[in-house]
Amino acid sequence: MSASRVSPLVVALLLAGCASLTPPAVDATGGVAPPAEWSAAGGTRPEASVPAESLADWWQRFGDPELSRLIAEALAANTDVTSARAALRQARALQSVERAQAGPRLDASGSAQRSRSNSGSASNSFRAGFDASWEPDVFGGNRAGVAARDADAQASAANLGDVQVSVAAEVALAYLALRGSEARLAIARDNLASQQDTAQITQWRVQAGLATSLESEQARGSVEQTRAQIPSLQKAIAQSRHQLALLTGRTVGALQLAESTVLPQPAADLALAFPADTLRQRADVRAAEARVRAAAQRVVQADAARYPSFSLSGSLGLQALTLSGLTGGGALASSLLAGVSLPIFDGGAATAQRDAQQAAFEQSHEALRGTVLVALKDVEDALVALQRDRERLATLQQAAEAAGNAALLARQRYASGLIDFQTVLETQRSLLSAQDNVASSRVDVATDHVRLYKALGGGWTPDPNNSTTS
């Protein structure tokens, strides 16, 4: 082996001891300092952080088997979830490809050749052997590529978790909207029956000469106004069912779900996570952080391309004039080649590529910062909404109780001829409005819980090593 062939390998081995290029620093919070406590937490600090595992199946806290079943079906069959799973498999396959390309390569080869000279004589030549190649990763470009693919796989795994979080929340919101509309429909029908009874009483009073036709028409108008609310509620129920069918990956007719007027309410013993804990639990934040790490490694990969690259290749095989000669030992042939490639002039392409990757890193860092800010905002919004909607529900419940008492008294006094019919109409309208508002407010409180669970990072199970989801 000549010195000219060995010297590049020697240089490569000597340079292998040099320090690898360093990727840009990555801040898991995107440079955003999480506050010490939630400003909308009602003035109370959380007693302890909420482990991600305790929020993974937050829908169980509603105590509704139908809701749990629908979410389980959606997480298994929703098209966004299955697509995200396929994307994760793709990312892991590319991760394996990158790892394999960074290591040595060994190929088996074989050839057969037949040649004929001008004199007409023919000769055969057969060869079989192995070819090996390897590129020493002196400046860390290959390692950076592997690390970037690892981060891509982590981002894909966290993205799957983010899709699961969104799908579970969407199913819960559609289910609560469905049950809320069914409850409001029952209220409308109950009030319609009560108003029909009042209209009948009014008709009897008209026949007895105790009331005028004006009161009769007013009663009929009130009945029809209430009746007109029923188709709108039935439309909302049908659309919520259609949404649930879509989310669970089935056709509208295939969704089997019994009617119910019971609106599930979550347990009220949720302890809030600290802001920093929330950021660590949220799948979208983890995905954004992993994409920043991938971009940082690609900066190193592009930077390493500006430096010399080294290669080592060799072959070992048998050559013979006949095919049987190969099995008999043949002539042993071997070669070893070391090479070096040094970019001298490329018009600034390598530097521009490195600058492009640096800009991509800065973009991903800003995207992470934006994701963190959105995460903090989501929790604050959910806390404010939950606190205020709880206060509103308590007030509406008192109003509904008073409206019910007033409607009952008005009907009794009207039947006795003690008050005019206008008072009856007003109390009935007030009762319907108050009961409908209570039902809507219950839905608002329940959906506030769903949005809070989602904002806190619930709905998925992060891997302890931040590499996979379960």
Protein Blocks (a to p, Z undefined) as FASTA:
>chain_A
ZZklmmmmmmmmmmmmpccdddddddfklopacdfbdfklnopacfbdcdfklmmmmmlm
nopaklmmmmmmmmmmomklmmmmmmmmmmmmmmmmmmmmmmccddddddddddddfkop
acddddddddddddddfkommmmmmmmmmmmmmmmmmmmmmmmmmmmmmmmmmmmmmmmm
mmmmmmmmmmmmmmmmmmmmmmmmmmnopacfklmmmmmmmmmmmmmmmmmmmmmmmmmm
mmmmmmnopafklpccdddfbdcdddfkbccddfklmmmmpmklmmmmmmmmmmmmmmmm
mmmmmpccdddddddddddfbfklmmnopacdddddddddddfbgghmmmmmmmmmmmmm
mmmmmmmmmmmmmmmmmmmmmmmmmmmmmmmmmmmmmmmmmmmmmmmmmmmmmmnopacf
klmmmmmmmmmmmmmmmmmmmmmmmmmmmmmmmmnopaiacdfklpacZZ
